[in-house]
Amino acid sequence: MNLKFKIQDIRLGIKYFFINLWLFRKELCDFRPWDGIYTLDLMKKSLEVLCNTIEKHGTEIDDIRFKKIKKIKRAIELLEYHAHGDFIELAEKQSGVQCKTILHSEITKQDREVYKLADKIEDETWEELFIILKGELDIDYYGQDGTGLKAWWD
């Protein structure tokens, strides 16, 4: 291997190290290795940067590009839900019932229904997130519906 290419690789590596350090500064400062929530925050930020790049600088056919952008934005929304646990609020909005319980001994039947619905929403959105990330399994069709992390590039 030519020394010139190695020096260029190192120079570019250092350049992108500092660019990424700046882009992910908040997520890196908040990161804690003992909790997977912070990994979701890093992934969310990565998808935000990727979505912005595809949206503003993408060269794909608009139809496919817009599908990808829509799915990436949905994945970001789902990651936000899971990173910050907004499921009780979502269940309250969906059911129209407000939880008033603070103490465990005061839990009402209505509260239990809201908590059960929140668990259901959490499971469904987790599944939806991984369906979006996994993408279509048909090789000839992969990425054409906007899903599939491996197809999210430009």
Backbone torsions as a table, in degrees:
resi	resn	phi	psi	omega
1	MET	NA	139.9	-178.0
2	ASN	-74.0	135.7	-179.1
3	LEU	-61.5	-34.3	179.5
4	LYS	-59.7	-42.8	180.0
5	PHE	-67.9	-37.4	178.3
6	LYS	-63.7	-41.2	179.0
7	ILE	-65.9	-41.6	177.3
8	GLN	-62.8	-41.6	178.2
9	ASP	-61.8	-42.8	179.7
10	ILE	-65.3	-42.9	-180.0
11	ARG	-62.3	-45.8	177.9
12	LEU	-65.8	-39.1	178.3
13	GLY	-59.9	-43.6	178.8
14	ILE	-66.0	-42.2	179.4
15	LYS	-58.5	-50.6	-178.1
16	TYR	-71.7	-26.1	173.8
17	PHE	-59.4	-47.8	-178.5
18	PHE	-72.4	-35.3	175.4
19	ILE	-61.8	-47.5	-179.9
20	ASN	-67.3	-35.9	176.5
21	LEU	-59.3	-41.8	178.8
22	TRP	-70.2	-44.9	-178.7
23	LEU	-61.5	-40.3	-174.0
24	PHE	-103.0	19.7	-173.8
25	ARG	-58.4	-44.1	-179.6
26	LYS	-65.7	-47.0	-179.3
27	GLU	-63.7	-38.5	179.1
28	LEU	-69.1	-38.2	177.6
29	CYS	-67.0	-36.0	-178.7
30	ASP	-81.7	-19.4	-171.6
31	PHE	-58.7	135.5	173.3
32	ARG	-132.0	128.9	-173.0
33	PRO	-72.2	-7.9	-176.2
34	TRP	-96.8	3.5	-177.1
35	ASP	-137.9	127.0	-178.4
36	GLY	-69.3	-16.1	179.3
37	ILE	-58.5	-37.5	-178.5
38	TYR	-69.4	-29.2	174.4
39	THR	-66.6	-38.8	176.6
40	LEU	-63.6	-38.6	177.3
41	ASP	-62.7	-41.2	177.4
42	LEU	-63.7	-41.7	179.2
43	MET	-66.2	-41.5	178.5
44	LYS	-58.9	-46.6	179.3
45	LYS	-63.3	-41.3	178.0
46	SER	-59.4	-43.9	-179.6
47	LEU	-69.2	-34.0	176.5
48	GLU	-62.7	-44.4	178.7
49	VAL	-64.4	-45.5	179.7
50	LEU	-61.9	-45.7	-179.6
51	CYS	-61.2	-44.6	178.3
52	ASN	-60.4	-42.2	179.8
53	THR	-64.8	-47.5	-179.8
54	ILE	-64.6	-39.4	-177.8
55	GLU	-66.6	-43.2	-174.2
56	LYS	-92.3	-29.4	-173.3
57	HIS	-124.5	8.0	-176.5
58	GLY	-65.5	144.3	-179.3
59	THR	-113.1	3.9	179.2
60	GLU	-73.0	167.9	173.2
61	ILE	-59.3	135.0	-174.1
62	ASP	-54.9	-39.4	-177.6
63	ASP	-57.4	-50.7	-179.5
64	ILE	-70.6	-40.9	-179.1
65	ARG	-62.2	-42.9	-179.9
66	PHE	-66.6	-35.0	175.6
67	LYS	-63.7	-43.2	178.4
68	LYS	-62.0	-46.3	-179.3
69	ILE	-59.5	-43.4	179.9
70	LYS	-61.9	-44.9	-179.4
71	LYS	-68.7	-38.2	178.4
72	ILE	-64.9	-42.2	178.5
73	LYS	-64.1	-36.5	176.8
74	ARG	-67.3	-40.9	177.3
75	ALA	-61.8	-40.0	177.3
76	ILE	-62.1	-44.0	178.2
77	GLU	-61.0	-44.4	179.8
78	LEU	-66.2	-39.6	176.5
79	LEU	-62.8	-38.1	177.1
80	GLU	-62.2	-44.7	177.3
81	TYR	-57.6	-48.1	-174.8
82	HIS	-73.7	-31.4	179.7
83	ALA	-72.9	-27.6	-173.8
84	HIS	-122.5	7.6	171.3
85	GLY	54.8	54.3	-179.6
86	ASP	-89.3	22.2	-170.2
87	PHE	-73.2	-33.4	178.0
88	ILE	-67.2	-41.5	176.3
89	GLU	-61.2	-43.2	177.6
90	LEU	-62.4	-41.6	179.1
91	ALA	-65.6	-39.1	178.0
92	GLU	-63.3	-42.7	178.2
93	LYS	-63.9	-43.1	-176.8
94	GLN	-69.1	-38.8	-177.1
95	SER	-88.5	-20.5	-177.3
96	GLY	78.4	11.1	-179.2
97	VAL	-111.4	134.8	178.7
98	GLN	-99.7	126.5	176.0
99	CYS	-74.5	132.2	-179.2
100	LYS	-114.6	-4.4	-173.3
101	THR	-76.9	133.6	173.9
102	ILE	-112.4	-45.3	-179.4
103	LEU	-92.9	145.0	-178.5
104	HIS	-59.6	-35.0	-177.6
105	SER	-70.8	-14.3	-177.4
106	GLU	-100.5	9.7	-176.9
107	ILE	-65.6	128.0	179.5
108	THR	-98.0	172.0	177.5
109	LYS	-62.2	-39.2	177.9
110	GLN	-60.8	-43.4	179.1
111	ASP	-61.7	-43.1	179.3
112	ARG	-60.4	-39.6	179.0
113	GLU	-64.8	-39.7	178.3
114	VAL	-65.7	-43.5	179.2
115	TYR	-63.8	-38.6	178.3
116	LYS	-65.5	-43.0	177.8
117	LEU	-64.4	-38.6	178.0
118	ALA	-61.9	-42.2	177.0
119	ASP	-62.3	-41.1	179.3
120	LYS	-64.4	-44.5	178.7
121	ILE	-62.5	-41.5	179.2
122	GLU	-60.6	-45.7	179.4
123	ASP	-64.1	-43.6	-178.2
124	GLU	-66.1	-41.4	-179.2
125	THR	-71.7	-32.5	175.8
126	TRP	-63.4	-45.5	177.3
127	GLU	-61.7	-44.4	179.8
128	GLU	-60.6	-42.3	178.8
129	LEU	-57.2	-46.9	-176.8
130	PHE	-76.4	-23.8	171.3
131	ILE	-66.8	-42.8	178.2
132	ILE	-63.5	-45.3	-178.1
133	LEU	-68.7	-38.1	-177.8
134	LYS	-70.2	-43.8	177.9
135	GLY	83.3	179.3	179.8
136	GLU	-69.9	136.0	-177.3
137	LEU	-81.7	-19.4	-180.0
138	ASP	-69.2	117.5	-175.1
139	ILE	-58.5	-41.2	-178.3
140	ASP	-71.3	-21.6	-175.0
141	TYR	-106.1	-6.9	-170.9
142	TYR	-52.6	125.4	176.3
143	GLY	84.2	-7.7	-177.0
144	GLN	-72.4	-21.5	178.0
145	ASP	-94.9	5.0	178.7
146	GLY	93.0	-9.0	-180.0
147	THR	-90.4	167.4	174.0
148	GLY	100.2	102.0	-179.1
149	LEU	-54.8	-35.5	-179.4
150	LYS	-67.2	-21.6	-179.4
151	ALA	-94.3	-0.4	-177.9
152	TRP	-90.6	78.2	176.9
153	TRP	-151.3	165.7	179.1
154	ASP	-146.9	NA	NA
